[in-house]
Amino acid sequence: KEHPRLIPFLIFTRAGGTGAAADILHLALLNPDVSWDRKNNPEPWNKLGPNDQYKFHPVNVDYSNLKIDGPDS
């Protein structure tokens, strides 16, 4: 109440901290490059198919039309 000019600063600082925490949680929980269980699933990225989208925001990529190219197909 004594410094009303600090209110926008605090709002944006808290919003930035919340966004950073949400991004870290998103990467830690949904990214296939992170493995929390080393015994049962040591390499979770090997279970992804060509149609699985794991990026937060794909740019100009249609995952439904991708095909496997290589020795596993």
MOPAC internal coordinates of N, CA, C and O (Angstrom, degrees):
PM7 1SCF
backbone

  N    0.0000 0     0.00 0     0.00 0    0    0    0
  C    1.4489 1     0.00 0     0.00 0    1    0    0
  C    1.5208 1   111.33 1     0.00 0    2    1    0
  O    1.2310 1   120.43 1   153.12 1    3    2    1
  N    1.3264 1   116.78 1   -26.88 1    3    2    1
  C    1.4499 1   119.05 1  -179.44 1    5    3    2
  C    1.5316 1   111.82 1   -78.31 1    6    5    3
  O    1.2310 1   120.18 1   151.00 1    7    6    5
  N    1.3457 1   117.25 1   -29.00 1    7    6    5
  C    1.4593 1   121.73 1  -178.04 1    9    7    6
  C    1.5324 1   109.00 1  -127.32 1   10    9    7
  O    1.2310 1   119.57 1   -96.16 1   11   10    9
  N    1.3267 1   118.43 1    83.84 1   11   10    9
  C    1.4709 1   119.77 1  -177.13 1   13   11   10
  C    1.5261 1   113.31 1   -68.58 1   14   13   11
  O    1.2310 1   119.58 1   163.05 1   15   14   13
  N    1.3405 1   118.41 1   -16.95 1   15   14   13
  C    1.4654 1   120.05 1   179.03 1   17   15   14
  C    1.5256 1   111.88 1   -73.13 1   18   17   15
  O    1.2310 1   119.75 1   165.60 1   19   18   17
  N    1.3098 1   118.09 1   -14.40 1   19   18   17
  C    1.4649 1   120.80 1   179.14 1   21   19   18
  C    1.5269 1   112.90 1   -83.77 1   22   21   19
  O    1.2310 1   119.89 1   166.58 1   23   22   21
  N    1.3161 1   117.81 1   -13.42 1   23   22   21
  C    1.4724 1   120.66 1  -177.13 1   25   23   22
  C    1.5333 1   111.38 1   -61.23 1   26   25   23
  O    1.2310 1   117.94 1   130.75 1   27   26   25
  N    1.3446 1   121.52 1   -49.25 1   27   26   25
  C    1.4693 1   119.51 1   177.35 1   29   27   26
  C    1.5315 1   112.73 1   -61.64 1   30   29   27
  O    1.2310 1   120.55 1   142.88 1   31   30   29
  N    1.3222 1   116.55 1   -37.12 1   31   30   29
  C    1.4647 1   120.29 1   177.59 1   33   31   30
  C    1.5254 1   111.01 1   -60.43 1   34   33   31
  O    1.2310 1   120.20 1   134.87 1   35   34   33
  N    1.3005 1   117.23 1   -45.13 1   35   34   33
  C    1.4629 1   121.02 1   179.40 1   37   35   34
  C    1.5258 1   111.56 1   -66.72 1   38   37   35
  O    1.2310 1   120.51 1   140.97 1   39   38   37
  N    1.3202 1   116.63 1   -39.03 1   39   38   37
  C    1.4683 1   120.25 1   179.47 1   41   39   38
  C    1.5318 1   110.07 1   -63.05 1   42   41   39
  O    1.2310 1   120.63 1   131.58 1   43   42   41
  N    1.3347 1   116.41 1   -48.42 1   43   42   41
  C    1.4684 1   119.03 1  -178.54 1   45   43   42
  C    1.5247 1   112.19 1   -69.23 1   46   45   43
  O    1.2310 1   120.00 1   146.32 1   47   46   45
  N    1.3008 1   117.61 1   -33.68 1   47   46   45
  C    1.4618 1   120.69 1   177.36 1   49   47   46
  C    1.5260 1   110.67 1   -66.05 1   50   49   47
  O    1.2310 1   120.47 1   136.08 1   51   50   49
  N    1.3051 1   116.71 1   -43.92 1   51   50   49
  C    1.4718 1   120.17 1   178.52 1   53   51   50
  C    1.5212 1   111.36 1   -67.81 1   54   53   51
  O    1.2310 1   120.30 1   141.39 1   55   54   53
  N    1.3389 1   117.03 1   -38.61 1   55   54   53
  C    1.4674 1   119.97 1   178.10 1   57   55   54
  C    1.5297 1   110.60 1   -64.63 1   58   57   55
  O    1.2310 1   120.41 1   139.26 1   59   58   57
  N    1.3303 1   116.81 1   -40.74 1   59   58   57
  C    1.4623 1   119.76 1   177.50 1   61   59   58
  C    1.5111 1   112.55 1   -65.68 1   62   61   59
  O    1.2310 1   120.24 1   139.23 1   63   62   61
  N    1.3182 1   117.15 1   -40.77 1   63   62   61
  C    1.4681 1   120.69 1   177.22 1   65   63   62
  C    1.5136 1   111.99 1   -65.18 1   66   65   63
  O    1.2310 1   120.75 1   140.28 1   67   66   65
  N    1.3321 1   116.17 1   -39.72 1   67   66   65
  C    1.4677 1   119.95 1   177.90 1   69   67   66
  C    1.5192 1   110.92 1   -66.10 1   70   69   67
  O    1.2310 1   120.38 1   137.89 1   71   70   69
  N    1.3249 1   116.88 1   -42.11 1   71   70   69
  C    1.4681 1   120.20 1   177.95 1   73   71   70
  C    1.5167 1   112.06 1   -64.21 1   74   73   71
  O    1.2310 1   120.29 1   139.37 1   75   74   73
  N    1.3319 1   117.05 1   -40.63 1   75   74   73
  C    1.4673 1   119.92 1   178.54 1   77   75   74
  C    1.5261 1   110.88 1   -65.00 1   78   77   75
  O    1.2310 1   120.39 1   138.36 1   79   78   77
  N    1.3252 1   116.85 1   -41.64 1   79   78   77
  C    1.4641 1   120.21 1   178.68 1   81   79   78
  C    1.5272 1   110.84 1   -65.75 1   82   81   79
  O    1.2310 1   120.08 1   140.56 1   83   82   81
  N    1.3253 1   117.46 1   -39.44 1   83   82   81
  C    1.4682 1   120.49 1   178.51 1   85   83   82
  C    1.5249 1   110.85 1   -65.37 1   86   85   83
  O    1.2310 1   119.83 1   141.07 1   87   86   85
  N    1.3295 1   117.93 1   -38.93 1   87   86   85
  C    1.4562 1   120.99 1   178.71 1   89   87   86
  C    1.5251 1   111.46 1   -66.47 1   90   89   87
  O    1.2310 1   120.37 1   139.09 1   91   90   89
  N    1.3120 1   116.90 1   -40.91 1   91   90   89
  C    1.4665 1   120.26 1   178.11 1   93   91   90
  C    1.5285 1   110.88 1   -64.99 1   94   93   91
  O    1.2310 1   120.34 1   137.98 1   95   94   93
  N    1.3312 1   116.95 1   -42.02 1   95   94   93
  C    1.4689 1   119.72 1   176.82 1   97   95   94
  C    1.5211 1   111.15 1   -63.94 1   98   97   95
  O    1.2310 1   120.37 1   138.99 1   99   98   97
  N    1.3171 1   116.89 1   -41.01 1   99   98   97
  C    1.4652 1   120.16 1   178.86 1  101   99   98
  C    1.5231 1   110.41 1   -61.34 1  102  101   99
  O    1.2310 1   120.09 1   134.55 1  103  102  101
  N    1.3178 1   117.43 1   -45.45 1  103  102  101
  C    1.4580 1   120.40 1   179.50 1  105  103  102
  C    1.5251 1   112.13 1   -66.89 1  106  105  103
  O    1.2310 1   120.16 1   142.22 1  107  106  105
  N    1.3218 1   117.30 1   -37.78 1  107  106  105
  C    1.4629 1   120.27 1  -177.54 1  109  107  106
  C    1.5160 1   112.40 1   -72.67 1  110  109  107
  O    1.2310 1   119.82 1   147.87 1  111  110  109
  N    1.3238 1   117.94 1   -32.13 1  111  110  109
  C    1.4556 1   120.20 1  -174.56 1  113  111  110
  C    1.5251 1   113.70 1   -97.45 1  114  113  111
  O    1.2310 1   119.46 1   149.63 1  115  114  113
  N    1.3194 1   118.63 1   -30.37 1  115  114  113
  C    1.4580 1   120.21 1  -172.29 1  117  115  114
  C    1.5214 1   114.59 1  -114.10 1  118  117  115
  O    1.2310 1   119.45 1   171.51 1  119  118  117
  N    1.3106 1   118.66 1    -8.49 1  119  118  117
  C    1.4490 1   121.28 1  -178.83 1  121  119  118
  C    1.5313 1   109.41 1   -81.68 1  122  121  119
  O    1.2310 1   119.72 1   -50.97 1  123  122  121
  N    1.3341 1   118.15 1   129.03 1  123  122  121
  C    1.4722 1   119.19 1  -178.75 1  125  123  122
  C    1.5271 1   113.54 1   -72.33 1  126  125  123
  O    1.2310 1   119.68 1   169.35 1  127  126  125
  N    1.3202 1   118.21 1   -10.65 1  127  126  125
  C    1.4600 1   120.25 1   178.54 1  129  127  126
  C    1.5221 1   112.37 1   -77.83 1  130  129  127
  O    1.2310 1   120.17 1   168.59 1  131  130  129
  N    1.3310 1   117.28 1   -11.41 1  131  130  129
  C    1.4634 1   121.83 1  -179.04 1  133  131  130
  C    1.5208 1   108.51 1  -101.36 1  134  133  131
  O    1.2310 1   120.00 1   -52.16 1  135  134  133
  N    1.3205 1   117.60 1   127.84 1  135  134  133
  C    1.4585 1   122.04 1   179.51 1  137  135  134
  C    1.5234 1   109.11 1  -119.02 1  138  137  135
  O    1.2310 1   120.59 1   -64.37 1  139  138  137
  N    1.3284 1   116.48 1   115.63 1  139  138  137
  C    1.4606 1   121.59 1   179.08 1  141  139  138
  C    1.5239 1   111.09 1   -91.60 1  142  141  139
  O    1.2310 1   120.04 1   157.74 1  143  142  141
  N    1.3268 1   117.53 1   -22.26 1  143  142  141
  C    1.4563 1   122.23 1  -176.78 1  145  143  142
  C    1.5268 1   108.51 1  -116.76 1  146  145  143
  O    1.2310 1   120.14 1   -81.53 1  147  146  145
  N    1.3146 1   117.34 1    98.47 1  147  146  145
  C    1.4661 1   121.12 1  -175.90 1  149  147  146
  C    1.5165 1   113.01 1   -77.79 1  150  149  147
  O    1.2310 1   119.73 1   155.14 1  151  150  149
  N    1.3231 1   118.13 1   -24.86 1  151  150  149
  C    1.4670 1   120.18 1  -176.12 1  153  151  150
  C    1.5200 1   112.09 1   -80.05 1  154  153  151
  O    1.2310 1   119.93 1   131.25 1  155  154  153
  N    1.3361 1   117.73 1   -48.75 1  155  154  153
  C    1.4649 1   120.66 1  -174.34 1  157  155  154
  C    1.5237 1   113.04 1   -87.24 1  158  157  155
  O    1.2310 1   119.64 1   149.71 1  159  158  157
  N    1.3294 1   118.29 1   -30.29 1  159  158  157
  C    1.4489 1   120.53 1  -176.55 1  161  159  158
  C    1.5330 1   109.16 1  -144.03 1  162  161  159
  O    1.2310 1   119.94 1  -103.21 1  163  162  161
  N    1.3255 1   117.71 1    76.79 1  163  162  161
  C    1.4661 1   119.29 1  -174.84 1  165  163  162
  C    1.5274 1   113.67 1   -72.54 1  166  165  163
  O    1.2310 1   119.39 1   155.36 1  167  166  165
  N    1.3251 1   118.77 1   -24.64 1  167  166  165
  C    1.4560 1   122.01 1  -178.87 1  169  167  166
  C    1.5274 1   109.90 1  -131.46 1  170  169  167
  O    1.2310 1   119.45 1  -101.20 1  171  170  169
  N    1.3302 1   118.65 1    78.80 1  171  170  169
  C    1.4676 1   120.54 1  -175.91 1  173  171  170
  C    1.5234 1   113.46 1   -68.94 1  174  173  171
  O    1.2310 1   119.40 1   159.88 1  175  174  173
  N    1.3248 1   118.76 1   -20.12 1  175  174  173
  C    1.4538 1   120.44 1  -178.61 1  177  175  174
  C    1.5160 1   111.96 1   -71.72 1  178  177  175
  O    1.2310 1   119.89 1   163.62 1  179  178  177
  N    1.3505 1   117.81 1   -16.38 1  179  178  177
  C    1.4554 1   119.98 1   178.21 1  181  179  178
  C    1.5173 1   112.41 1   -76.15 1  182  181  179
  O    1.2310 1   119.63 1   162.48 1  183  182  181
  N    1.3199 1   118.31 1   -17.52 1  183  182  181
  C    1.4587 1   121.67 1  -179.72 1  185  183  182
  C    1.5267 1   113.05 1   -86.48 1  186  185  183
  O    1.2310 1   119.96 1   175.62 1  187  186  185
  N    1.3283 1   117.69 1    -4.38 1  187  186  185
  C    1.4557 1   120.62 1  -179.95 1  189  187  186
  C    1.5192 1   110.98 1   -77.46 1  190  189  187
  O    1.2310 1   121.05 1   -43.60 1  191  190  189
  N    1.3085 1   115.60 1   136.40 1  191  190  189
  C    1.4492 1   120.78 1   175.00 1  193  191  190
  C    1.5133 1   110.35 1   -91.81 1  194  193  191
  O    1.2310 1   120.32 1    -4.05 1  195  194  193
  N    1.3292 1   116.99 1   175.95 1  195  194  193
  C    1.4634 1   119.23 1  -178.88 1  197  195  194
  C    1.5294 1   112.43 1   -70.63 1  198  197  195
  O    1.2310 1   119.63 1   161.26 1  199  198  197
  N    1.3213 1   118.31 1   -18.74 1  199  198  197
  C    1.4644 1   121.31 1  -178.23 1  201  199  198
  C    1.5249 1   112.85 1   -94.96 1  202  201  199
  O    1.2310 1   119.35 1   179.68 1  203  202  201
  N    1.3243 1   118.85 1    -0.32 1  203  202  201
  C    1.4664 1   121.60 1  -179.28 1  205  203  202
  C    1.5203 1   110.31 1   -82.62 1  206  205  203
  O    1.2310 1   121.49 1   -53.28 1  207  206  205
  N    1.3213 1   114.76 1   126.72 1  207  206  205
  C    1.4615 1   120.02 1   177.39 1  209  207  206
  C    1.5165 1   108.03 1   -97.72 1  210  209  207
  O    1.2310 1   120.31 1   -55.27 1  211  210  209
  N    1.3229 1   117.01 1   124.73 1  211  210  209
  C    1.4521 1   119.83 1   178.50 1  213  211  210
  C    1.5119 1   112.57 1  -125.80 1  214  213  211
  O    1.2310 1   119.93 1   177.75 1  215  214  213
  N    1.3208 1   117.73 1    -2.25 1  215  214  213
  C    1.4611 1   119.79 1   175.91 1  217  215  214
  C    1.5138 1   109.33 1   -82.70 1  218  217  215
  O    1.2310 1   121.07 1   -28.64 1  219  218  217
  N    1.3280 1   115.55 1   151.36 1  219  218  217
  C    1.4641 1   120.81 1  -177.42 1  221  219  218
  C    1.5187 1   110.98 1   -65.29 1  222  221  219
  O    1.2310 1   120.16 1   134.93 1  223  222  221
  N    1.3192 1   117.31 1   -45.07 1  223  222  221
  C    1.4578 1   121.82 1  -179.28 1  225  223  222
  C    1.5201 1   108.86 1  -140.56 1  226  225  223
  O    1.2310 1   119.87 1   -79.99 1  227  226  225
  N    1.3400 1   117.86 1   100.01 1  227  226  225
  C    1.4629 1   119.08 1   179.79 1  229  227  226
  C    1.5208 1   110.48 1   -73.97 1  230  229  227
  O    1.2310 1   120.63 1   -42.94 1  231  230  229
  N    1.3148 1   116.41 1   137.06 1  231  230  229
  C    1.4564 1   121.29 1   179.56 1  233  231  230
  C    1.5227 1   108.56 1  -108.26 1  234  233  231
  O    1.2310 1   120.73 1   -65.83 1  235  234  233
  N    1.3233 1   116.20 1   114.17 1  235  234  233
  C    1.4687 1   123.13 1   175.63 1  237  235  234
  C    1.5256 1   112.67 1    57.05 1  238  237  235
  O    1.2310 1   119.73 1  -143.37 1  239  238  237
  N    1.3163 1   118.12 1    36.63 1  239  238  237
  C    1.4629 1   121.24 1   177.75 1  241  239  238
  C    1.5234 1   108.08 1  -126.52 1  242  241  239
  O    1.2310 1   121.01 1   -56.58 1  243  242  241
  N    1.3305 1   115.68 1   123.42 1  243  242  241
  C    1.4623 1   120.87 1   175.85 1  245  243  242
  C    1.5284 1   107.03 1  -102.61 1  246  245  243
  O    1.2310 1   120.42 1   -76.78 1  247  246  245
  N    1.3195 1   116.80 1   103.22 1  247  246  245
  C    1.4579 1   121.66 1  -173.85 1  249  247  246
  C    1.5250 1   112.89 1   -70.89 1  250  249  247
  O    1.2310 1   119.96 1   162.31 1  251  250  249
  N    1.3257 1   117.69 1   -17.69 1  251  250  249
  C    1.4600 1   119.15 1  -178.18 1  253  251  250
  C    1.5300 1   112.10 1   -74.23 1  254  253  251
  O    1.2310 1   119.53 1   159.19 1  255  254  253
  N    1.3268 1   118.50 1   -20.81 1  255  254  253
  C    1.4627 1   120.78 1  -177.59 1  257  255  254
  C    1.5234 1   114.03 1   -99.32 1  258  257  255
  O    1.2310 1   119.69 1  -178.34 1  259  258  257
  N    1.3254 1   118.19 1     1.66 1  259  258  257
  C    1.4667 1   120.44 1  -178.06 1  261  259  258
  C    1.5303 1   110.60 1   -77.11 1  262  261  259
  O    1.2310 1   121.15 1   -33.58 1  263  262  261
  N    1.3041 1   115.41 1   146.42 1  263  262  261
  C    1.4619 1   121.40 1   178.13 1  265  263  262
  C    1.5246 1   108.37 1  -127.25 1  266  265  263
  O    1.2310 1   120.96 1   -23.41 1  267  266  265
  N    1.3288 1   115.78 1   156.59 1  267  266  265
  C    1.4615 1   121.17 1   178.40 1  269  267  266
  C    1.5190 1   108.95 1   -78.51 1  270  269  267
  O    1.2310 1   120.68 1   -53.43 1  271  270  269
  N    1.3200 1   116.31 1   126.57 1  271  270  269
  C    1.4483 1   121.42 1   173.74 1  273  271  270
  C    1.5237 1   107.95 1  -116.75 1  274  273  271
  O    1.2310 1   120.61 1   -61.00 1  275  274  273
  N    1.2975 1   116.45 1   119.00 1  275  274  273
  C    1.4515 1   118.67 1   179.44 1  277  275  274
  C    1.5075 1   111.21 1   148.02 1  278  277  275
  O    1.2310 1   120.47 1    10.36 1  279  278  277
  N    1.3100 1   116.70 1  -169.64 1  279  278  277
  C    1.4677 1   120.76 1  -174.99 1  281  279  278
  C    1.5189 1   113.71 1   -72.82 1  282  281  279
  O    1.2310 1   119.25 1   164.08 1  283  282  281
  N    1.3616 1   119.03 1   -15.92 1  283  282  281
  C    1.4566 1   120.12 1  -177.89 1  285  283  282
  C    1.5212 1   112.75 1   -82.74 1  286  285  283
  O    1.2310 1   119.03 1   169.24 1  287  286  285
  N    1.3209 1   119.46 1   -10.76 1  287  286  285
  C    1.4578 1   121.11 1  -175.16 1  289  287  286
  C    1.5085 1   112.57 1   -81.63 1  290  289  287
  O    1.2310 1   120.10 1   180.00 1  291  290  289

